[in-house]
């Protein structure tokens, strides 16, 4: 039995999706979901896919796709928001 994909938007949560190679598109609301990434924080399986980043609709955190290839441990994958905080601290005089 094949896996059932759902819209990554919890408000939609539709199973009416078009499955592609690495993504799937919700035919109800048009949001694109990632088939290969999950949220390193809450472990949610269905994330919104935006070219080079994915966003968790529950945590509202964004992650760079490249980090999933570089790091095998979820704790090592920093959200874009956390990276911006670190950058801000490092730039302070």
Secondary structure by P-SEA (a helix, b strand, c coil): cccccccccccccccccccccccccccccbbbbbcccccccccccbbbbcccccccccccbbbbaaaaaacccccccccaaaaaaaaaaaacc
